[in-house]
Amino acid sequence: MLEGGLNRDSPPVAVHLGGCHMAGKRWKGAPRPAGTGRRHEACGPCRPDAELGHLDG
């Protein structure tokens, strides 16, 4: 899931796994590869970066 910014035209601000309670109200579904392109902040509690295999170190 991609969490949207405060404005309708804002780029997404964070990536979440489906069902994450931290996503808030401004989210939309995205295909799995969407989280691998542009760098978005990964949600700390649900760790979508770990699910996608993009861990630093």
DSSP file (Angstrom, degrees, kcal/mol; ACC not computed):
  #  RESIDUE AA STRUCTURE BP1 BP2  ACC     N-H-->O    O-->H-N    N-H-->O    O-->H-N    TCO  KAPPA ALPHA  PHI   PSI    X-CA   Y-CA   Z-CA
    1    1 A M              0   0    0      0, 0.0    15,-2.9     0, 0.0     2,-0.5   0.000 360.0 360.0 360.0 143.4    0.0    0.0    0.0
    2    2 A L  E     -AB  15  28A   0     26,-2.7    26,-1.8    13,-0.2     2,-0.6  -0.934 360.0-143.0-107.5 125.9    1.2    3.5   -0.7
    3    3 A E  E     -AB  14  27A   0     11,-2.8    10,-3.3    -2,-0.5    11,-1.1  -0.776  22.2-137.5 -88.2 123.1    0.4    6.2    1.9
    4    4 A G        -     0   0    0     22,-4.2    22,-0.2    -2,-0.6     4,-0.1  -0.335  14.1-111.1 -79.3 160.6   -0.5    9.5    0.2
    5    5 A G        -     0   0    0      5,-0.4    -1,-0.1     6,-0.3     5,-0.1  -0.053  42.0 -88.3 -75.9-174.4    0.7   12.9    1.2
    6    6 A L  S    S+     0   0    0      3,-0.1     2,-0.3     2,-0.0    -1,-0.1   0.834 110.0  58.9 -69.5 -33.2   -1.6   15.6    2.6
    7    7 A N  S >  S-     0   0    0      4,-0.1     3,-1.3     1,-0.1    -2,-0.3  -0.675  86.9-122.3 -98.0 153.6   -2.5   17.0   -0.8
    8    8 A R  T 3  S+     0   0    0     -2,-0.3    -1,-0.1     1,-0.3    -3,-0.1   0.838 114.2  46.7 -60.9 -33.8   -4.2   15.1   -3.6
    9    9 A D  T 3  S+     0   0    0     -5,-0.1    -1,-0.3     2,-0.0    -3,-0.1   0.411  88.2 112.9 -90.7   1.6   -1.3   15.9   -5.9
   10   10 A S  S <  S-     0   0    0     -3,-1.3    -5,-0.4     1,-0.1     3,-0.1  -0.424  72.2-112.6 -72.5 147.3    1.4   15.0   -3.4
   11   11 A P        -     0   0    0      0, 0.0    -6,-0.3     0, 0.0    -4,-0.1  -0.361  48.4 -78.8 -71.0 161.5    3.6   12.0   -4.1
   12   12 A P        -     0   0    0      0, 0.0    -8,-0.3     0, 0.0     3,-0.1  -0.286  37.7-160.9 -59.1 146.7    3.3    9.0   -1.8
   13   13 A V        +     0   0    0    -10,-3.3    28,-0.9     1,-0.3     2,-0.3   0.640  64.8  13.6-106.3 -18.6    5.1    9.4    1.5
   14   14 A A  E     -Ac   3  41A   0    -11,-1.1   -11,-2.8    26,-0.2     2,-0.4  -0.994  59.9-132.3-156.0 157.4    5.4    5.8    2.7
   15   15 A V  E     +Ac   2  42A   0     26,-2.2    28,-2.0    -2,-0.3     2,-0.3  -0.943  28.6 179.1-113.0 134.5    5.1    2.2    1.7
   16   16 A H        -     0   0    0    -15,-2.9     2,-0.2    -2,-0.4     3,-0.1  -0.915  30.8-110.7-129.9 155.9    3.1   -0.3    3.9
   17   17 A L    >   -     0   0    0     -2,-0.3     3,-1.8     1,-0.1     6,-0.1  -0.558  56.3 -82.4 -76.1 153.1    2.2   -4.0    3.7
   18   18 A G  T 3  S+     0   0    0      1,-0.3    -1,-0.1    -2,-0.2    11,-0.0  -0.334 117.6  22.4 -58.0 134.6   -1.4   -4.7    3.1
   19   19 A G  T 3  S+     0   0    0      1,-0.3    -1,-0.3    -3,-0.1     2,-0.2   0.455  81.8 153.3  87.6   1.4   -3.4   -4.5    6.3
   20   20 A C    X   -     0   0    0     -3,-1.8     3,-1.1     1,-0.2    -1,-0.3  -0.469  40.1-148.1 -67.0 130.5   -0.9   -2.3    8.2
   21   21 A H  T 3  S+     0   0    0      1,-0.2     3,-0.5    -2,-0.2    -1,-0.2   0.617  92.5  65.0 -74.2 -12.2   -2.7   -0.3   10.9
   22   22 A M  T 3  S+     0   0    0      1,-0.2    -1,-0.2     2,-0.0    -2,-0.1   0.518  75.1  89.3 -87.2  -5.9   -0.2    2.6   10.5
   23   23 A A  S <  S-     0   0    0     -3,-1.1     3,-0.3     1,-0.2    -1,-0.2   0.731  75.1-161.1 -68.3 -22.0   -1.2    3.4    6.9
   24   24 A G        -     0   0    0     -3,-0.5    -1,-0.2     1,-0.2     3,-0.2  -0.320  41.6 -54.4  74.2-158.7   -3.9    5.9    8.0
   25   25 A K  S    S+     0   0    0      1,-0.2     2,-1.1   -21,-0.1    -1,-0.2   0.668 119.1  72.9 -94.5 -19.7   -6.8    7.0    5.8
   26   26 A R  S    S+     0   0    0     -3,-0.3   -22,-4.2   -22,-0.2     2,-0.3  -0.546  72.0 117.9 -99.5  69.0   -4.8    8.3    2.7
   27   27 A W  E     -B    3   0A   0     -2,-1.1     2,-0.3   -24,-0.3   -24,-0.2  -0.908  38.1-169.5-130.0 159.0   -3.7    5.0    1.1
   28   28 A K  E     -B    2   0A   0    -26,-1.8   -26,-2.7    -2,-0.3     2,-0.1  -0.989  31.0-102.5-143.7 152.0   -4.2    3.2   -2.1
   29   29 A G        -     0   0    0     -2,-0.3     0, 0.0   -28,-0.2     0, 0.0  -0.352  37.7-172.8 -70.2 153.6   -3.3   -0.2   -3.3
   30   30 A A        -     0   0    0     -2,-0.1     5,-0.1     2,-0.0    -1,-0.0  -0.993  30.5 -99.5-145.4 147.6   -0.3   -0.7   -5.6
   31   31 A P    >   -     0   0    0      0, 0.0     3,-2.1     0, 0.0     4,-0.4  -0.347  45.4-104.6 -63.5 152.7    1.1   -3.6   -7.5
   32   32 A R  G >  S+     0   0    0      1,-0.3     3,-1.2     2,-0.2     4,-0.2   0.839 118.0  56.6 -50.6 -43.4    4.0   -5.3   -5.7
   33   33 A P  G >> S+     0   0    0      0, 0.0     3,-1.9     0, 0.0     4,-0.6   0.697  87.4  80.4 -65.9 -15.1    6.7   -3.8   -8.0
   34   34 A A  G X4 S+     0   0    0     -3,-2.1     3,-0.7     1,-0.3     4,-0.2   0.829  87.7  56.1 -61.3 -30.6    5.6   -0.2   -7.2
   35   35 A G  G <4 S+     0   0    0     -3,-1.2    -1,-0.3    -4,-0.4     5,-0.2   0.535 101.2  59.3 -77.6  -4.7    7.5   -0.4   -3.9
   36   36 A T  G <4 S+     0   0    0     -3,-1.9    -1,-0.2    -4,-0.2    -2,-0.2   0.599  97.6  58.5-100.8 -12.0   10.7   -1.1   -5.6
   37   37 A G  S << S+     0   0    0     -3,-0.7    -2,-0.1    -4,-0.6    -3,-0.1   0.841 100.6  27.4 -83.2-101.5   11.1    1.9   -7.9
   38   38 A R  S    S-     0   0    0     -4,-0.2     2,-0.6     1,-0.1    -1,-0.1  -0.267  91.6-102.5 -62.1 147.7   11.2    5.3   -6.4
   39   39 A R        +     0   0    0     -3,-0.1     2,-0.3     3,-0.0    -1,-0.1  -0.640  48.6 169.3 -79.1 117.4   12.5    5.6   -2.9
   40   40 A H        -     0   0    0     -2,-0.6     2,-0.2    -5,-0.2   -26,-0.2  -0.869  43.8 -92.6-118.4 157.1    9.7    6.0   -0.4
   41   41 A E  E     -c   14   0A   0    -28,-0.9   -26,-2.2    -2,-0.3     2,-0.4  -0.525  41.3-132.4 -68.0 132.5   10.0    5.7    3.4
   42   42 A A  E     -c   15   0A   0     -2,-0.2     2,-0.2   -28,-0.2   -26,-0.2  -0.712  23.6-108.5 -87.8 138.1    9.3    2.2    4.6
   43   43 A C     >  -     0   0    0    -28,-2.0     4,-1.5    -2,-0.4     6,-0.2  -0.459  23.4-145.1 -63.6 130.2    6.9    1.8    7.5
   44   44 A G  T  4 S+     0   0    0     -2,-0.2    -1,-0.1     2,-0.2    -2,-0.0   0.928  91.9  46.4 -66.4 -47.7    8.8    0.7   10.6
   45   45 A P  T  4 S+     0   0    0      0, 0.0    -1,-0.2     0, 0.0   -29,-0.0   0.894 121.8  33.2 -66.5 -40.0    6.2   -1.5   12.2
   46   46 A C  T  4 S-     0   0    0    -29,-0.0    -2,-0.2     4,-0.0   -30,-0.1   0.657  89.6-151.4 -95.3 -13.9    5.2   -3.6    9.1
   47   47 A R    >X  +     0   0    0     -4,-1.5     4,-1.4     1,-0.1     3,-0.7   0.895  21.5 176.2  50.3  60.7    8.7   -3.5    7.4
   48   48 A P  H 3> S+     0   0    0      0, 0.0     4,-2.2     0, 0.0     6,-0.2   0.783  76.7  65.8 -64.8 -24.4    7.7   -3.8    3.7
   49   49 A D  H 3>>S+     0   0    0     -6,-0.2     5,-3.1     1,-0.2     4,-0.7   0.874 101.1  48.8 -63.9 -36.3   11.4   -3.4    2.7
   50   50 A A  H X45S+     0   0    0     -3,-0.7     3,-0.5     3,-0.2    -1,-0.2   0.907 110.4  50.5 -68.3 -41.5   12.0   -6.8    4.4
   51   51 A E  H 3<5S+     0   0    0     -4,-1.4    -2,-0.2     1,-0.2    -1,-0.2   0.866 113.8  45.1 -63.6 -36.8    9.1   -8.4    2.5
   52   52 A L  H 3<5S-     0   0    0     -4,-2.2    -1,-0.2     2,-0.1    -2,-0.2   0.571 115.3-115.5 -85.0  -8.9   10.4   -7.0   -0.8
   53   53 A G  T <<5S+     0   0    0     -4,-0.7     2,-0.4    -3,-0.5    -3,-0.2   0.777  74.5 129.2  82.6  27.2   14.0   -8.1   -0.1
   54   54 A H      < +     0   0    0     -5,-3.1     2,-0.4    -6,-0.2    -4,-0.1  -0.549  25.6 148.6-113.9  65.4   15.4   -4.5    0.1
   55   55 A L        -     0   0    0     -2,-0.4     2,-0.3    -5,-0.1    -5,-0.0  -0.818  43.4-127.9-100.0 138.1   17.3   -4.4    3.3
   56   56 A D              0   0    0     -2,-0.4    -2,-0.0     1,-0.2    -1,-0.0  -0.621 360.0 360.0 -80.3 140.0   20.4   -2.3    3.8
   57   57 A G              0   0    0     -2,-0.3    -1,-0.2     0, 0.0    -2,-0.0   0.448 360.0 360.0  94.0 360.0   23.5   -4.1    5.1
